[in-house]
Amino acid sequence: MEKKLLITGGAGFMGSHFIRYILEKYENYQITNLDKLTYAGNLDNLADIEKNFSNRYQFIKGDITQEGDVNKALKQEVDIIVNFAAETHVDRSILEPKSFLLTDIVGTYNLLEAVRLGKANKIIQISTDEVFGQIKQGEFFEDSPFLPNSPYSAAKASADLFCRAYWKTYQIPVIVVHSCNYYGTHQYPEKLIPLFITNLLEEKDIPIYGDGEQVREWIFTEDYCQALDLIMHYGKIGESYNIGTGQRKKNKEVAELILKFMNKDKSYIKYVKDRPGHDFRYAINSDKLRKQFNWKPQVEFEQGLAKTIVWYENNEDWWKKLKNGDYLEYYKKQYNALDKN
């Protein structure tokens, strides 16, 4: 049976991985990708998709905070919206929180309204374990209270509460997904793992906040896509699901593993002043997902990290223009026609 999906933020790291996963797995699925193409949105991530799946994939440049752009993408009714579109970097949210409020809250509201008005049959809200705040021991469950500690996590928590309210008030079909930290290929090099890898490739230090004892849980892109696929198709409407692996590492352990794989010594580590409101430890319980769908992660952290390092080593052209700050100029030259649509 043919299905039509609207993926918002599909030119970003995880959105582009999910688009590729779906188109390769399901021959009868059509995808529209709505992306604003901010600094982290990169059409290079989907160049092969535009070429190989042109009959089942289309890109629309647009902003989910603009109702007109959402309506344009939903000119024809779709079966499912998967909302990856978000401002996500905590450091940026501390410096400039307004864009997080607009994209993560107002943008989600516009998509929920579109479902309420019958322009889509269901919405999957992509969220984060950071809405729960930090936990020194134990794990967060789906019904744990929200205690966000950064403007980013506060914006995502607010959007998630809007999803709950729209389910309770209007009974619109919505599912919320809280995931641990993703990692893999094509991730913008401001994030921890690609920042460390690309800095080392440039013979630069790798900065670690505070003492590096902060604990994060990690999931490789392929495992995340498989989990989200199950939730999207078989998850219970009105509920939320945690996607976690139990693979938890201190930030300095991640740095040391990267150094080991890249044959570098610890002299490259530079401890820097900790950021405000830095959560010490994240840990989510994913038993609901595992038991309901018989899902478990397939990629161990060290295995996925090794794959990721090799990709960045072999794709300097992809990340160097991003780190050198000239990507916007590159984008304008290559995709200027999109601005005229």
Secondary structure, DSSP 8 states (H G I E B T S, - for coil): --EEEEEETTTSHHHHHHHHHHHHH-TTEEEEEEE---TT--GGGGHHHHHH-TTTEEEEE--TTSHHHHHHHTSS-BSEEEE------HHHHHH-THHHIIIIIIHHHHHHHHHHTTSBS-EEEEEEGGGG---SSS-B-TTS-----SHHHHHHHHHHHHHHHHHHHH---EEEEEE-EEE-TT--TTSHHHHHHHHHHTT--EEEETTS--EEEEEEHHHHHHHHHHHHHH--TT-EEEE----EEEHHHHHHHHHHHTT--GGGEEEE---TT---B--B--HHHHHHH-----S-HHHHHHHHHHHHHH-HHHHHHHHTT-HHHHHHHHHGGGGG-
